[in-house]
Amino acid sequence: MTTAEYLSYVVHEIHTTVVATVDDAGLPVTAAIDMMDCDENSLYFLTARGKGFYDRLLKRGFLALTAMKGKDTMSSAAVLIRGKVRELGYERIPALFAKNPYMKEIYPTEDSRKALTVFRVYEGTGEWFDLSKKPIERAGFTFGGAAERPEGYFITDACIGCGSCAAVCPQNCINPDGIPFVIEPEHCLHCGNCMEACPMGAVERR
């Protein structure tokens, strides 16, 4: 999928996410936040200015979120995002209420909505993780000009082709067709079994 499709999936297929911010003591705080709109490079949500969540967003300018959909663990797909946020103010509130009409039951009058403000997640990195696929499926993406930060494991030229890594890979995502062997990152759990099993130290973590 494209970045725009991942962001759209968060808004339209999952909607309610768990967002983490950091308080003044440096400790994480989570909140359930609906992602109410998106474009090709952004997510949009709202909150009330009287909440501690609002204060943390202003002070840190950053959040992390997890959005998950599925009946149980093995049918679940998740999108994880870390990104910078910027307050946009009230102007976008009417449009968000039009797209999310249930909000009118929470803030029923124009006066009650004056406490609200919109935030935009405008730059960040994300990861798609789908446990419903066999083997599992994962992919990284960026938006808003953020630099890509590859994660996971790779096999260096120190590989001798012994197969120790492939033998302990739970998703069979190590390709032994050449030397060095190749880890297929789109199916890797990032468990680290391969690195621990390699007798040559040929597996490294990004």
C-alpha positions as CSV (number, residue, x, y, z in Angstrom):
1,M,0.0,0.0,0.0
2,T,1.0,3.6,-0.4
3,T,1.5,6.0,2.5
4,A,-1.8,7.7,1.7
5,E,-3.5,4.3,1.9
6,Y,-2.0,3.5,5.3
7,L,-3.2,6.8,6.7
8,S,-6.6,6.3,5.2
9,Y,-6.7,2.8,6.7
10,V,-6.1,4.4,10.2
11,V,-8.9,6.9,9.7
12,H,-11.6,4.8,7.9
13,E,-10.9,1.2,8.9
14,I,-9.7,1.7,12.5
15,H,-10.5,5.2,13.6
16,T,-9.9,4.9,17.3
17,T,-6.3,4.8,18.2
18,V,-4.1,4.6,21.4
19,V,-1.9,7.7,21.5
20,A,1.2,8.1,23.7
21,T,2.6,11.4,24.8
22,V,5.2,12.3,27.5
23,D,4.5,14.2,30.7
24,D,6.6,16.6,32.6
25,A,8.3,13.8,34.5
26,G,9.3,12.1,31.3
27,L,6.8,9.3,31.7
28,P,4.5,8.0,28.9
29,V,0.8,8.8,29.1
30,T,-1.7,7.1,26.8
31,A,-5.1,8.2,25.6
32,A,-7.8,6.9,23.2
33,I,-8.0,9.4,20.3
34,D,-10.1,9.2,17.1
35,M,-8.2,10.0,13.9
36,M,-10.9,12.0,12.1
37,D,-9.4,12.9,8.7
38,C,-6.4,12.5,6.6
39,D,-4.7,13.5,3.4
40,E,-1.7,12.1,1.5
41,N,0.7,13.3,4.2
42,S,-1.2,14.0,7.4
43,L,-3.6,12.8,10.0
44,Y,-6.1,15.1,11.8
45,F,-7.7,14.8,15.2
46,L,-9.2,17.1,17.8
47,T,-9.1,17.6,21.5
48,A,-10.2,20.1,24.1
49,R,-7.8,22.8,25.2
50,G,-8.6,22.1,28.9
51,K,-7.1,18.6,28.8
52,G,-3.7,17.5,30.0
53,F,-3.3,15.8,26.6
54,Y,-3.5,19.2,24.9
55,D,-0.7,20.5,27.2
56,R,1.5,17.6,26.4
57,L,1.0,18.0,22.7
58,L,2.0,21.6,22.9
59,K,5.0,21.0,25.1
60,R,6.4,18.0,23.2
61,G,5.1,18.5,19.7
62,F,5.3,14.8,19.2
63,L,3.2,11.7,19.6
64,A,3.2,7.9,18.9
65,L,0.1,6.0,18.1
66,T,-1.1,2.4,17.6
67,A,-4.1,1.6,15.6
68,M,-5.2,-2.0,15.5
69,K,-8.1,-3.9,13.8
70,G,-9.1,-7.6,14.2
71,K,-11.2,-10.0,16.1
72,D,-8.2,-11.5,17.9
73,T,-4.4,-11.5,17.7
74,M,-4.1,-13.8,14.7
75,S,-6.6,-11.8,12.6
76,S,-5.2,-8.4,13.5
77,A,-3.5,-5.7,11.4
78,A,-1.9,-2.8,13.1
79,V,-0.5,0.6,12.0
80,L,2.1,2.2,14.2
81,I,3.0,5.9,13.7
82,R,5.5,8.3,15.4
83,G,5.2,11.9,14.3
84,K,5.4,15.6,14.8
85,V,2.1,17.5,15.6
86,R,1.0,21.0,15.0
87,E,-2.0,22.8,16.4
88,L,-4.3,24.2,13.7
89,G,-7.0,25.8,15.9
90,Y,-10.8,25.9,15.4
91,E,-11.1,26.5,11.7
92,R,-11.2,22.8,10.7
93,I,-13.7,21.8,13.4
94,P,-16.9,22.2,11.3
95,A,-15.4,19.9,8.6
96,L,-14.4,17.3,11.1
97,F,-17.8,17.3,12.7
98,A,-19.4,16.9,9.2
99,K,-17.2,13.8,8.6
100,N,-17.6,12.5,12.2
101,P,-21.3,13.3,13.0
102,Y,-21.2,11.3,16.3
103,M,-19.2,14.2,17.7
104,K,-22.4,16.3,17.8
105,E,-23.6,14.0,20.6
106,I,-20.6,14.8,22.7
107,Y,-20.4,18.5,21.9
108,P,-24.0,19.3,20.9
109,T,-23.9,23.1,20.6
110,E,-21.7,25.6,18.9
111,D,-20.8,27.2,22.2
112,S,-19.7,23.8,23.6
113,R,-17.4,23.3,20.6
114,K,-15.4,26.4,21.3
115,A,-13.2,24.4,23.7
116,L,-12.0,22.3,20.8
117,T,-8.9,22.6,18.6
118,V,-7.5,20.5,15.8
119,F,-4.1,19.0,15.6
120,R,-2.3,17.7,12.5
121,V,0.2,14.9,12.5
122,Y,2.3,16.4,9.7
123,E,5.6,14.5,9.6
124,G,6.6,11.1,10.7
125,T,7.4,7.4,10.2
126,G,5.0,4.5,10.3
127,E,4.9,0.7,10.2
128,W,2.3,-1.7,8.9
129,F,2.1,-5.1,10.7
130,D,-0.4,-7.8,9.6
131,L,-0.6,-11.0,11.6
132,S,-3.5,-12.3,9.6
133,K,-1.1,-13.1,6.7
134,K,1.0,-16.3,6.4
135,P,3.9,-15.4,6.6
136,I,3.3,-12.2,8.5
137,E,3.4,-9.0,6.5
138,R,5.2,-5.8,7.6
139,A,6.2,-2.6,5.8
140,G,7.6,0.8,6.8
141,F,6.5,4.2,5.4
142,T,7.2,7.9,5.9
143,F,5.2,11.0,5.4
144,G,5.7,14.8,5.4
145,G,9.4,14.6,4.4
146,A,10.5,12.4,7.4
147,A,13.7,10.5,6.8
148,E,13.3,6.7,6.5
149,R,14.8,4.7,9.4
150,P,15.3,1.1,8.4
151,E,14.9,-1.4,11.3
152,G,15.2,-5.2,11.7
153,Y,18.2,-7.4,10.8
154,F,20.4,-8.1,7.8
155,I,23.1,-10.6,6.9
156,T,26.6,-9.4,6.1
157,D,29.3,-10.9,3.8
158,A,30.6,-12.8,6.9
159,C,27.9,-15.4,6.2
160,I,29.2,-18.9,5.4
161,G,25.8,-20.4,4.4
162,C,25.6,-22.8,7.4
163,G,21.9,-22.4,7.7
164,S,21.8,-21.8,11.5
165,C,19.8,-18.6,11.1
166,A,17.2,-20.2,8.8
167,A,16.7,-23.1,11.2
168,V,15.5,-20.8,14.0
169,C,13.5,-18.3,11.9
170,P,9.8,-18.6,13.0
171,Q,8.5,-17.1,9.7
172,N,10.9,-18.9,7.3
173,C,11.8,-15.5,5.9
174,I,15.6,-16.1,5.3
175,N,16.4,-16.9,1.7
176,P,19.2,-19.4,1.4
177,D,19.6,-19.3,-2.4
178,G,22.9,-17.5,-2.3
179,I,25.7,-16.5,0.1
180,P,25.2,-14.3,2.1
181,F,21.7,-15.5,2.9
182,V,19.1,-12.7,2.7
183,I,16.4,-11.8,5.2
184,E,13.1,-10.8,3.6
185,P,12.2,-7.7,5.7
186,E,8.5,-7.8,4.7
187,H,8.0,-11.0,6.6
188,C,10.4,-10.6,9.5
189,L,9.2,-10.5,13.1
190,H,12.4,-8.7,14.3
191,C,12.7,-11.4,17.0
192,G,16.5,-11.6,16.8
193,N,16.8,-15.4,16.7
194,C,19.0,-15.3,13.6
195,M,21.5,-13.0,15.2
196,E,21.8,-15.1,18.3
197,A,22.1,-18.4,16.3
198,C,24.8,-17.2,13.8
199,P,28.2,-18.7,14.7
200,M,30.0,-16.1,12.6
201,G,28.3,-13.0,13.9
202,A,27.2,-12.3,10.4
203,V,23.7,-11.0,11.3
204,E,23.5,-7.4,12.4
205,R,20.7,-5.2,13.7
206,R,19.9,-2.1,11.8
